[in-house]
Amino acid sequence: MSTLAIINPATGALITEVPADDASTVASKAAQARAAQPRWQAVPLAERKACIERFRGLVVRDLESLARTLTQDTGKPVSQARNELNGLLGRIDFFLGAVSDATGTQTVFDEGGMREQIEHVPLGVVGNISAWNYPWFVGGNVFVPALLTGNTVLYKPSEFATLTGLEIARLLYEAGVPYDAFIPIVGDGAVGAALLEQRIDGLFFTGSYATGAKIARVVGPRLIKLQLELGGKDPTYVRADANVKNAAESLADGAMYNTGQSCCSVERIYVHESIYDAFVSHFVETVKTFKLGDPMLDGTYFGAITRAPQLDVLDGQVFDARGKGATLLLGGHRLPGPGNWYAPTVFSNVNHSMDLMREESFGPIIGIQKVSTDDEAVMLMNDSRYGLTAGVYTPDEAKAHAILSRVNAGSVYWNCCDRVSPRLPWSGYGDSGIGLTLSNYGIQTFCRPKAWHLRSA
Ligand code: NAD
């Protein structure tokens, strides 16, 4: 059997090697999940909920060691790893509380002996190919509601978060989920591609546009449920009437949290010309207070860049922006290893001719552009192939509403950013993907609505 090397991105050191799947083991795991699915569906919902409730308790029990494993896997600062795990608990609570109502059989018509009902039937076997940047979040958004609704799950963690993926499996089994109802699949993109070849009833993917588009080409003709949660180039506009200091502090965190490696990181900032200089100066001063260093230490804010090739992307955006006249205010270069490190980077005087303002950066780098009017800000926010989130900072709710109504994004924020709620659907426009997770819709998406026409006589 082949193995997958697990490298700590903060040190470059080999942590361990784990057995990896290949096309034949993926096929036999898919057959196991297929055989198990009717049994898991037949388990009463109350028992499936009890398993997930126990899983939640085990995450709480092991939280510190899970956070450290996540930090070793990805280079994420340990305090932010704890935040992710604590955030997962809230999402589990939402799913546990909502699943019965979201998927109970609904009677929508009952007259003259004719009854119409909608039943929610599990899709069957679902594949979940996941990203590394928030493996507990993006994985949990799929496997928790998928299992609760009676699906079996073939779960492929990212090759850059494999130890975390194996911890998820360990705790689900300890919680009572059968070994064949949730099956981890270990490996890189080729192993993910092998999963696409199996007889599955749904494929839920989180990752880059490039991989999502490849998956769509393979899975599209199969006519199964396909969800793609992809990248973003998320904009925020700071209006002339905004509280400059508060907006700068909030947006510095929104751009740099998780070392800028969040799908909903703030990636473009537009600021009204009347407050531009003050905003830029507060923003840079705030970023300077964020500590970069050993992600295992509690006070660290900036950790490692998880995937080494991303360093080239960041260098390329810096080179392109400088060449086109942007002003570099902070950083703009790699930091010495071992491991993958990039200096927090801030540019002003940017425009949309620059890759920095058009292509996903996925790192601790931001461009701040000056605008003259609300209309110009809306035009620039919409000048993107992506549409995951967008925000406005202003005390004027009516103005914020008017602006955000015109912006093409799945989630919009007034005076906040980089925020995900289990109660709201998470989706994107354009190249940010298709389908959704979270909210009641994100539970129903793991079911087929089956229509019952019932005449009593
Ligand atoms: P990626 O596309 O490189 O990899 C994602 C997964 O796809 C991995 O598990 C990988 O092994 C697998 N894969 C690669 N090639 C494959 C193939 N040909 N067939 C099947 N599977 C294949 O993405 P990543 O670097 O892990 O994640 C970063 C990206 O994810 C960013 O673009 C980010 O914005 C996006 N993301 C989006 C959301 C969201 O909710 N919209 C959330 C988190 C991350």
Residues whose N, C-alpha, C, O or C-beta is under 5 A from the ligand:
A	BS01	NAD	I129 S130 A131 W132 V138 K156 P157 S158 E159 G187 D188 G189 G192 A193 T206 G207 S208 Y209 T211 K214 E229 L230 G231 G232 S262 C263 S432
